[in-house]
Amino acid sequence: MSAIETKVFKSGNSAAVRLPKELGFEPGTTVRIEKTLQGLMVVPVVGSEEQRARNAALAERIRAAWAEVGGPPEPQLRDPDIFPDRPGLY
């Protein structure tokens, strides 16, 4: 997506920006605004109970998938000569 320019406008005692439809959220969505080094980041806030339920369902699906194939694979041992110690990289 290409950059979109817009102007900040006054809404009551606050500064506001309209989001274009393709970048917007559903009306009534709670969002969190975080200030970053690059600018501002706007992310939707998911209710903690709803998020917990999603996470629990995902964890259960992962457990079931691993149970079908006999569990996760064993970690692979790597040849130490592939990445020899190189001074100055620490």
Backbone torsions as a table, in degrees:
resi	resn	phi	psi	omega
1	MET	NA	138.2	179.0
2	SER	-80.7	166.1	-179.3
3	ALA	-66.9	146.1	178.4
4	ILE	-121.0	127.9	178.1
5	GLU	-104.5	141.7	177.1
6	THR	-148.9	172.0	179.6
7	LYS	-112.1	147.6	174.4
8	VAL	-78.2	137.8	177.8
9	PHE	-128.8	164.8	-178.6
10	LYS	-88.0	130.9	176.0
11	SER	-130.3	100.0	-172.9
12	GLY	67.6	-125.9	177.3
13	ASN	-99.5	12.0	-176.3
14	SER	-114.0	158.1	170.8
15	ALA	-89.7	140.7	-176.7
16	ALA	-135.8	155.8	176.1
17	VAL	-134.6	133.4	174.8
18	ARG	-83.6	134.9	175.6
19	LEU	-94.0	133.1	175.0
20	PRO	-60.7	155.7	-176.4
21	LYS	-52.1	-43.4	-176.8
22	GLU	-70.6	-14.5	178.2
23	LEU	-108.8	-4.3	-172.0
24	GLY	-82.1	179.2	177.5
25	PHE	-117.7	163.3	175.1
26	GLU	-63.9	143.8	177.5
27	PRO	-55.8	137.2	179.7
28	GLY	90.6	-6.0	179.5
29	THR	-69.0	130.9	174.9
30	THR	-82.2	130.8	-179.5
31	VAL	-123.6	156.3	175.3
32	ARG	-113.3	133.8	178.5
33	ILE	-109.0	123.4	-179.8
34	GLU	-118.8	136.5	176.3
35	LYS	-88.6	125.7	179.9
36	THR	-119.5	176.4	177.7
37	LEU	-63.7	-31.6	-178.3
38	GLN	-84.2	-19.3	-177.3
39	GLY	152.8	-133.4	179.9
40	LEU	-112.5	145.0	176.8
41	MET	-123.5	126.8	179.9
42	VAL	-112.2	118.6	-178.3
43	VAL	-129.4	143.1	178.6
44	PRO	-69.9	144.9	177.0
45	VAL	-96.4	123.6	178.1
46	VAL	-96.1	133.6	179.3
47	GLY	-54.9	138.9	-175.1
48	SER	-60.7	-38.4	179.4
49	GLU	-67.4	-42.4	178.8
50	GLU	-63.8	-44.1	-179.9
51	GLN	-64.7	-41.1	178.1
52	ARG	-61.5	-40.9	179.3
53	ALA	-65.1	-42.3	177.2
54	ARG	-62.7	-45.1	-180.0
55	ASN	-62.8	-41.4	179.4
56	ALA	-64.3	-41.7	179.0
57	ALA	-65.7	-40.6	178.1
58	LEU	-64.2	-45.0	179.0
59	ALA	-60.8	-39.4	179.1
60	GLU	-66.4	-40.2	177.3
61	ARG	-63.8	-39.0	178.9
62	ILE	-66.2	-45.3	178.0
63	ARG	-59.0	-43.2	-179.6
64	ALA	-64.8	-40.0	179.3
65	ALA	-64.9	-42.9	178.4
66	TRP	-66.8	-36.1	-180.0
67	ALA	-64.4	-34.5	179.8
68	GLU	-64.7	-32.7	-176.4
69	VAL	-105.6	9.5	175.7
70	GLY	88.1	16.1	176.9
71	GLY	101.7	170.4	-179.0
72	PRO	-69.5	155.4	179.6
73	PRO	-69.7	158.1	176.0
74	GLU	-70.6	147.9	177.2
75	PRO	-62.3	143.7	179.0
76	GLN	-86.3	135.5	174.4
77	LEU	-85.1	133.2	-177.2
78	ARG	-102.0	149.5	176.6
79	ASP	-71.2	122.7	-177.2
80	PRO	-66.4	-17.0	-179.7
81	ASP	-74.7	-14.9	-178.9
82	ILE	-67.1	-39.4	-179.8
83	PHE	-123.3	76.3	-178.6
84	PRO	-68.1	157.0	177.3
85	ASP	-62.2	132.4	178.0
86	ARG	-126.5	113.1	-178.1
87	PRO	-59.9	147.0	177.1
88	GLY	92.0	-6.6	-179.5
89	LEU	-99.2	4.5	-177.8
90	TYR	-97.0	NA	NA
